[in-house]
Amino acid sequence: MTILTNVAIWDGTSEDIVPGLDALEITDGAITRVGSSDELHGGDSRDMAGLYVMPGMIDAHVHLCLDPEISNPEDQDKFSDAELLSRMAGRANAMVKAGITTARDLGGGNWLELTIRDQINEGMLTGPRLLCSGQPVTSIMGHCHFWGGEAADTAAAMEVIERQLGHGVDLIKVMATGGNLTKGSQPADAQFDEATLSAIVAKANGTGRRVAAHCHGTGGIGNAARAGVTTIEHCSWVGDAGWARNFDAGVCRDIVEQGAWVSPTINLGWKRRIGNASYETLIQGNFQRMREAGVKLIASTDAGIPNVFHHHLPLALPVFAHFAGLSNVEVLRAATSECAEAIGLGGSVGRIASGFSADLAFFEGNPLANLDALATPATVMARGHFVQTGGAG
């Protein structure tokens, strides 16, 4: 048992630091009590005076197999499995040191991320808790077809899903539209119709798994929302009018009515757009309309694509807040308790409460007052164990 005392607690849901509580009891990797330093005693007691603690952060969209320093997707295959596993383990380690204690891996070709997931779960590696989707279901020569999930029709899509289930995936990923990084693929184009996506959702849900859908084009966003996917990745509103210029209020209503979450993959690279008035007006206007309609947002970065590093979620959250029009506490919820709910872990991570995993990030500054404090965690605890940190820079 470990007792942490004299720490300012933000529990993942409250509007501010929780008054009257400044101590945590942790046993076997879980939070067993939240109380005051006066009442919690015994075990290995550690004075955390001067620090703020919040739940470990969650990135809802990463690709551990991708090296962000490689710009051409076709060059990602130059490593042996052993080399790639070593590199992926390093990325996972950097993530948890930055305060990211949970992440969803939304696609790879050889299920190596599942090996990393299992080694972390077994205590062989230090890294975030991972939920992995394996090979995404995609159309013939569609977005990320090189990962092996091509399907010409609904029957073939079912075969792709069965293959992922055989490898023990945690969820299913489907490419509902084309994407930028695949030759011949167009982000605006829908890759599957609503009926096929509905069959994919039914198949996944029937095995207790959720569905994440890559969606750039407005048509594909609508198909995915009406099919009942759990999360809509990117939600870029692309169409004939251009990138982000095809917002559709009816599709937005479909998202809300179906209860889907939007995972907009706003990463640190978006920071270069701050100050570009026309771009800001366009993007912020889309988010304002989504939020006014009741769309729920979660934190994600698409880590692994060129120049998007796996440990940079803490640096991206101020950028996310800027473009999405979120307050500090709203963006922190989107990266903790609300993200946990969206990915199916709402009862075990994302909050500081009795019975939840002891996944904790500690800071010298108050993140609720200044999101820049997230860049340099003082220390991180993952499943009840402290890990050495190096900041998120």
Beta strands, then each sheet from edge to edge (+ up, - down):
strand 1: 2-5
strand 2: 8-9
strand 3: 23-27
strand 4: 30-35
strand 5: 44-47
strand 6: 52-55
strand 7: 57-62
strand 8: 100-105
strand 9: 129-132
strand 10: 172-175
strand 11: 211-217
strand 12: 231-238
strand 13: 261-263
strand 14: 296-297
strand 15: 360-363
strand 16: 379-382
strand 17: 385-387
sheet 1: 4+ 3- 1+ 5+
sheet 2: 2+ 6+ 15- 16+ 17-
sheet 3: 7+ 8+ 9+
sheet 4: 10+ 11+ 12+ 13+ 14+
end
